[in-house]
Amino acid sequence: DQQVKQNSPSLSVQEGRISILNCDYTNSMFDYFLWYKKYPAEGPTFLISISSIKDKNEDGRFTVFLNKSAKHLSLHIVPSQPGDSAVYFCAASAKRNTPLVFGKGTRLSVIA
Amino acid sequence: GAGVSQSPRYKVTKRGQDVALRCDPISGHVSLYWYRQALGQGPEFLTYFNYEAQQDKSGLPNDRFSAERPEGSISTLTIQRTEQRDSAMYRCASSSDTGELFFGEGSRLTVL
C-alpha cells in the first residue's frame, strides 16, 4: 500500500501562474517531508522540506504547506516558469536521516 | 567528490549473470542509500548504511540482492543471477546530518 500518494500524474500551468502540486500520506509517524524535482536523464534534486512542527516553509518562489490533521502537503510555485517543467516527487520519513518514502511523482509542464 | 557518482551508467546483461553497481558518495557524507526506480514510479527504498554499518535492508526484494560499504565510503550493490524483472534504474543517494538526500544520476540496468 502506498504510504505517500501523488494522485495527479500530470499538471499543465500557464507561465506566470501558480502551480499547486499535492501529496497525501497515510503513515502518522511521518514527521519530515520533502519535495524533489527531477529533469530527464538526471537524478532527483532536493527542492524544499518541512518538519511537522511547522505548517509552512518558504524558499523564493517555492512554498510547502503541511496540514497534519489531513495528512496532506502541497507545493506552491509562483510565478511558474518554463524551467520549472519537471517531475516533482513528494517524500516523507519518520525522522531525519531515515529512509525516505517517495510518491510516484507529478509531471509539471509550464507553458509559455 | 563534488556529487554522488554511480557506475556504470548503463548496464545490459543476460539473464542469470551477476551484476555489481557502484556508488561513490559525496565526501564526508555519513549515510548512503540505495533506491530502485521503475518507469513512471518514484524511487523505492532498498537499503542504507551509516558509515560501514548496514542499518536497514528491508527493501531488498530477495536474497539475490546484497550491498556493502566496507570502508564507509564507496558502496556496491550486487544482484546475483539476474532476472528480467530486475531491469530498472538503480539510484544511490548520500546525506549528511540535514536529512536531505543527494542523488546520483543512476545506473540503468537492462536484463535480457
Boltz contact constraints between the chains, C-beta under 6 A:
constraints:
  - contact:
      token1: [A, 43]
      token2: [B, 103]
      max_distance: 6.0
  - contact:
      token1: [A, 43]
      token2: [B, 104]
      max_distance: 6.0
  - contact:
      token1: [A, 43]
      token2: [B, 105]
      max_distance: 6.0
  - contact:
      token1: [A, 43]
      token2: [B, 106]
      max_distance: 6.0
  - contact:
      token1: [A, 44]
      token2: [B, 103]
      max_distance: 6.0
  - contact:
      token1: [A, 46]
      token2: [B, 100]
      max_distance: 6.0
  - contact:
      token1: [A, 89]
      token2: [B, 42]
      max_distance: 6.0
  - contact:
      token1: [A, 96]
      token2: [B, 99]
      max_distance: 6.0
  - contact:
      token1: [A, 97]
      token2: [B, 31]
      max_distance: 6.0
  - contact:
      token1: [A, 97]
      token2: [B, 99]
      max_distance: 6.0
  - contact:
      token1: [A, 99]
      token2: [B, 45]
      max_distance: 6.0
  - contact:
      token1: [A, 99]
      token2: [B, 48]
      max_distance: 6.0
  - contact:
      token1: [A, 102]
      token2: [B, 42]
      max_distance: 6.0
  - contact:
      token1: [A, 102]
      token2: [B, 43]
      max_distance: 6.0
  - contact:
      token1: [A, 103]
      token2: [B, 42]
      max_distance: 6.0
  - contact:
      token1: [A, 104]
      token2: [B, 41]
      max_distance: 6.0
  - contact:
      token1: [A, 104]
      token2: [B, 42]
      max_distance: 6.0
  - contact:
      token1: [A, 105]
      token2: [B, 42]
      max_distance: 6.0
